[in-house]
Amino acid sequence: MPALMNADSDQPVLVFDSGIGGLTVLREARVLMPERRFVYVADNAGFPYGGWAEDALRDRIVHLFAGLLRDHAPALCIVACNTAFTVAGAALRVAYPAMTFVGTVPAIKPAAERTRSGRVSVLATPSTVQRDYTRDLIQSFASKCHVGLVGSPRLARMAEAYVRGLPVSDDAVAAEIAPCFTEDGGARTDIVVLGCTHYPFLVNVFRRLAPWPVDWLDPAEAIARHARSLLPRVDHALHPDAADEAVFTDGPPDFATRRLMNSFGLTVAQGFTAGRADRRA
């Protein structure tokens, strides 16, 4: 896809996630696009997405973006959530054809290219591992590998707690990652795909608790590189008054979350409240 040559250098890049996991992508995108302003959107009113019916979640995300695009007029949107993009990516592109969406999908292709043992695990939310989208990626790019799909119902919440400085039990984390480690005939899992943008916050804990060393594959840098390739480079630096901001759909966050946003250089914006929606089909 060619660069968006009509994208104004003053337009922000919008990074969207269900919670704080997309900060891992934001961190990489800022390194590659220091001249850009960023708006980070956390749909904390809908978090976690794993408990949503697919149609209801798709409708929610498409509806949210109507207001986000109107209020922020971004140059490009990064959907920094595997579940959100696999569920709603196609619908977003149909609903808003003038906007470019960069998605997040499990890094199955690079994992299949790097593995030496032929045994790969995808650690994600239950909803992501159940999607046909994920299974199609395996069929297309990893058909010669043994790919284990591990859906964790708890890790996203654990990551949110951990990055806020709250205690997280080693035993609880170890139980969630244990199914990733398999072996057969002397061949062991050697790559674990982090299929949720929240999980890199816990990667050092994963490494410490893993029964043997593996490559924990984080797609954040690749996502940021793709977004960078779609935007024109500008020569001038970011205006000193152009602050990056964080938007929450359930109103102002608690003190710990606000402090976390500030540590990422984000000013918490006021005024965008989507409210809690019905998760039923």
HELIX and SHEET records of a PDB file:
HELIX    1   1 LEU A   23  LEU A   32  1                                  10    
HELIX    2   2 TYR A   49  GLY A   51  5                                   3    
HELIX    3   3 GLU A   54  HIS A   72  1                                  19    
HELIX    4   4 ASN A   82  ALA A   95  1                                  14    
HELIX    5   5 ILE A  108  ARG A  114  1                                   7    
HELIX    6   6 PRO A  126  GLN A  130  1                                   5    
HELIX    7   7 ASP A  132  PHE A  141  1                                  10    
HELIX    8   8 LEU A  155  VAL A  163  1                                   9    
HELIX    9   9 ASP A  170  ILE A  177  1                                   8    
HELIX   10  10 ALA A  178  CYS A  180  5                                   3    
HELIX   11  11 TYR A  199  LEU A  202  5                                   4    
HELIX   12  12 VAL A  203  LEU A  209  1                                   7    
HELIX   13  13 ALA A  220  LEU A  230  1                                  11    
HELIX   14  14 PHE A  255  SER A  263  1                                   9    
SHEET    1   A 6 PHE A 101  VAL A 102  0                                        
SHEET    2   A 6 LEU A  76  VAL A  79  1                                        
SHEET    3   A 6 VAL A  13  ASP A  17  1                                        
SHEET    4   A 6 PHE A  38  ALA A  42  1                                        
SHEET    5   A 6 GLU A 245  PHE A 248  1                                        
SHEET    6   A 6 THR A 267  VAL A 268  1                                        
SHEET    1   B 4 HIS A 146  GLY A 151  0                                        
SHEET    2   B 4 ARG A 119  ALA A 124  1                                        
SHEET    3   B 4 ILE A 191  LEU A 194  1                                        
SHEET    4   B 4 ASP A 215  LEU A 217  1                                        
SHEET    1   C 2 GLU A 183  ASP A 184  0                                        
SHEET    2   C 2 ALA A 187  ARG A 188 -1                                        
END                                                                             
